Amino acid sequence: MAPVLSIQNLTKHFGRIKAVNNLVLEVTSGQVFGMLGPNGSGKTTTLGMLMGVTNPTSGSFYWFGEEPTPQIRKKIGAVLEHPIFYPYLSGQKNLELNAMIKECPVANIPRVLDLVELTDRKNDKYKTYSLGMKQRLAIASALLNDPTVLILDEPTNGLDPMGIAEIREIIRKIAAQGKTIILASHLLDEVQKVCTHFAVLKKGNLVYTGPVGEVGSGAEIVEVNADAEALNELLLQFSGTTSINRENGSYHVSLRDGFHSKDLNKFLFERGVVATHLVTKKKSLEKQFLEILSEST
């Protein structure tokens, strides 16, 4: 499948600061692609270059296999930084203005308002909207011209838990329509819950990229406890054990590839030990993210 976005050695320097350094990435159709990294990692600068807001120092990128042009960018909707609307106009009127600027049909407004669940508040002034509603209106505006790709920069920044959940649900609905979404975030939970693929940036450098589904794959970690003397020594005797850590009163046993919790449970049972607690733990995105960042130092 031809990539929707192809980035080749994209670089942006601000004086001596290398905000983005030789970035190479591909995003294919239908992906919800998360750009993950701490503040200052280059996420927003990258999105700014992709949308023509910032000029690259060097490198190139291609949308749909073509050089970026104003015509090509019409196929891309974006919510960058803080959305700007007229506070004394209603949500409906603000979208009508944006539709006129984007030269797209006003008839598209009811559909996007319904998608972001603002139909009931469309006639209320923008200044009366909560932060979450303002963000949802910005997403509605970005979808007015029915773009193929939607770019979101920190879409849940500053929102309360309910607002975050609402934005996540909207992102899922947009993705279900077949649109490609590129999302920048420093929130691990956000990326893990809505993205199909992700890349990790650190100080402008790409340090990891891959499917979110692969997070936690590989060797298992089993959290186990039992009423037995010298349980630590017994667990070390298991041929599938690579290491053991004691956390919160339980033993966390890292297993070799090919070994599973049922094998460990059988081993204990055959030695007269019944596990009172035995849970397979997957490596969280947070743990993998921190490992990736520490490995890249």
SULBEL-V358170 format. One record per backbone hydrogen bond with DSSP energy under -1.0 kcal/mol. NH is the residue of the N-H (numbers start at 0). CO is the residue of the C=O. Records with the same first field share a line. If there is no record, write none. Layout:
NH: CO + CO
This chain:
3: 26
4: 26
5: 61
6: 24
7: 59
9: 22
10: 57
11: 19
13: 16
16: 13
18: 11 + 16
19: 11
20: 203
22: 9
24: 6
26: 4
30: 27
32: 180
33: 196
34: 182
35: 198
36: 184
40: 37
45: 41
46: 42
47: 43
48: 44
49: 45
50: 46
51: 48
52: 47
53: 47
56: 10
57: 10
59: 7
61: 5
62: 65
63: 3
65: 62
72: 68
74: 71
75: 72
76: 148
78: 150
88: 85
90: 123
91: 121
93: 89
94: 90
95: 91
96: 92
97: 93
98: 94
99: 95
100: 96
101: 97
103: 98
107: 104
108: 105
111: 107
112: 108
113: 109
114: 110
115: 111
116: 113
117: 112
120: 117
121: 118
123: 120
125: 88
126: 86
127: 124
128: 125
133: 129
134: 130
135: 131
136: 132
137: 133
138: 134
139: 135
140: 136
141: 137
142: 138
143: 140
145: 142
147: 74
148: 74
149: 179
150: 76
151: 181
152: 78
153: 183
156: 153
158: 155
163: 159
164: 160
165: 161
166: 162
167: 163
168: 164
169: 165
170: 166
171: 167
172: 168
173: 169
174: 170
175: 171
177: 174
178: 173
179: 147
180: 30
181: 149
182: 32
183: 151
184: 34
190: 186
191: 187
192: 188
193: 189
194: 190
195: 31
196: 31
197: 209
198: 33
199: 207
200: 35
201: 204
203: 40
204: 201
206: 199
207: 199
209: 197
211: 195
213: 210
214: 211
216: 213
220: 280
221: 252
222: 278
223: 250
224: 276
227: 225
233: 229
234: 230
235: 231
240: 237
241: 253
242: 253
244: 251
246: 249
249: 246
250: 223
251: 244
252: 221
253: 242
254: 219
255: 239
258: 255
263: 259
264: 260
265: 261
266: 262
267: 263
268: 264
269: 265
271: 268
272: 267
275: 224
276: 224
278: 222
280: 220
287: 283
288: 284
289: 285
290: 286
291: 287
292: 288
293: 289
294: 290
295: 291
296: 293
